[in-house]
């Protein structure tokens, strides 16, 4: 589909495949909370944001991916780098197994999508968080059949639908499609 690397004209990101979105923090995380090294989640008390974990009061978040298959593409996926809100016990169990790269043994856990996707969708979305092997980010599967992401995940999305989603985030469509 896309044959060479390109740079998004609006955000400057360089990519070689279809651009994926990545949220830098859960929506409930204050913008002034500074991103720290992942070790801070174990070393500090109180609110903390790292590259892969976030703790705000009683809320716990882990970085996850939400994959949307691209229809008629031989298995290509559009990846949304998101955050998942987990229960405290599941979050603690995930951290305990992370160093040993055994998080897959947790199986699937209930979670909430912690980012509004699309951006005007302000209601939390129930999901299942599926753990994956070898230190890969866990994958979110939307559990609510009436949510607009559910049919995209289950049946695949047309390229135009993905472009519309990217456009809602302000990405320049021409830089996503045409080789530079």
ZAMARGU-4260 file (C-alpha; in steps of 0.2 Angstrom, whole numbers, plus 5000, padded with zeros to 4 digits):
<rodrens>
0) 5000/5000/5000 | 5013/5013/5006 | 5030/5010/4998 | 5042/5023/5006 | 5044/5032/5022
5) 5035/5049/5023 | 5033/5063/5036 | 5016/5070/5042 | 5015/5088/5037 | 5005/5093/5053
10) 5014/5084/5067 | 5031/5080/5059 | 5030/5061/5063 | 5040/5050/5051 | 5032/5033/5046
15) 5035/5019/5034 | 5017/5012/5035 | 5000/5018/5037 | 5001/5031/5051 | 4995/5025/5068
20) 4989/5036/5082 | 4997/5036/5099 | 4990/5045/5114 | 5003/5052/5125 | 4993/5050/5141
25) 4976/5044/5147 | 4963/5058/5145 | 4961/5060/5164 | 4979/5063/5166 | 4983/5082/5169
30) 4994/5089/5155 | 5006/5096/5168 | 5010/5079/5175 | 5028/5076/5168 | 5032/5060/5159
35) 5045/5050/5169 | 5055/5034/5167 | 5045/5018/5169 | 5054/5014/5186 | 5045/5029/5194
40) 5029/5019/5195 | 5037/5008/5208 | 5049/5020/5216 | 5036/5034/5219 | 5020/5036/5228
45) 5006/5047/5222 | 5002/5053/5205 | 5014/5047/5192 | 5015/5046/5173 | 5028/5036/5164
50) 5030/5030/5145 | 5019/5015/5149 | 5010/5017/5166 | 5000/5030/5174 | 4993/5032/5192
55) 4981/5046/5197 | 4973/5044/5214 | 4964/5027/5214 | 4965/5026/5195 | 4977/5014/5186
60) 4982/5014/5168 | 4993/5004/5156 | 4998/5008/5138 | 4989/4997/5126 | 4985/4995/5108
65) 4969/4995/5099 | 4970/4986/5082 | 4958/4990/5068 | 4960/4978/5053 | 4961/4986/5036
70) 4947/4979/5025 | 4954/4970/5009 | 4972/4972/5014 | 4979/4954/5018 | 4979/4957/5037
75) 4986/4974/5038 | 4981/4984/5054 | 4979/5002/5059 | 4986/5003/5077 | 4979/5015/5089
80) 4992/5017/5104 | 4980/5020/5118 | 4978/5018/5137 | 4968/5006/5147 | 4961/5009/5164
85) 4963/4994/5175 | 4957/4989/5192 | 4971/4991/5205 | 4973/4972/5208 | 4975/4969/5189
90) 4987/4984/5188 | 4998/4977/5202 | 4998/4960/5195 | 5003/4966/5178 | 5018/4976/5186
95) 5023/4961/5196 | 5024/4950/5180 | 5031/4963/5169 | 5050/4961/5173 | 5049/4942/5170
100) 5039/4946/5154 | 5025/4934/5160 | 5011/4946/5158 | 5003/4935/5146 | 4999/4923/5160
105) 4986/4936/5166 | 4975/4931/5151 | 4961/4944/5148 | 4956/4957/5160 | 4941/4969/5160
110) 4947/4987/5156 | 4941/5004/5150 | 4947/5013/5135 | 4955/5028/5143 | 4956/5039/5128
115) 4941/5047/5118 | 4942/5039/5101 | 4936/5047/5090 | 4940/5063/5100 | 4922/5069/5102
120) 4917/5052/5110 | 4918/5057/5128 | 4910/5042/5136 | 4921/5028/5143 | 4921/5012/5132
125) 4921/4995/5140 | 4934/4983/5133 | 4944/4967/5137 | 4962/4969/5138 | 4971/4954/5131
130) 4989/4951/5137 | 5002/4947/5124 | 5018/4938/5125 | 5036/4944/5126 | 5034/4961/5133
135) 5021/4967/5119 | 5009/4980/5124 | 4992/4972/5128 | 4978/4973/5116 | 4961/4981/5119
140) 4945/4973/5111 | 4930/4984/5112 | 4916/4975/5122 | 4902/4987/5118 | 4894/4982/5101
145) 4885/4999/5099 | 4902/5009/5100 | 4908/5015/5083 | 4925/5006/5086 | 4917/4989/5088
150) 4912/4986/5070 | 4928/4993/5064 | 4938/4981/5075 | 4926/4966/5070 | 4924/4968/5052
155) 4938/4979/5047 | 4939/4997/5041 | 4939/5004/5024 | 4954/5016/5020 | 4942/5031/5019
160) 4935/5027/5037 | 4953/5027/5043 | 4957/5043/5034 | 4942/5051/5042 | 4947/5046/5059
165) 4965/5053/5056 | 4957/5069/5050 | 4947/5071/5066 | 4964/5072/5074 | 4971/5085/5062
170) 4982/5075/5051 | 4985/5080/5034 | 4977/5067/5023 | 4989/5070/5008 | 5004/5067/5018
175) 4997/5050/5024 | 4994/5043/5006 | 5007/5050/4994 | 5025/5046/4994 | 5036/5060/4998
</rodrens>
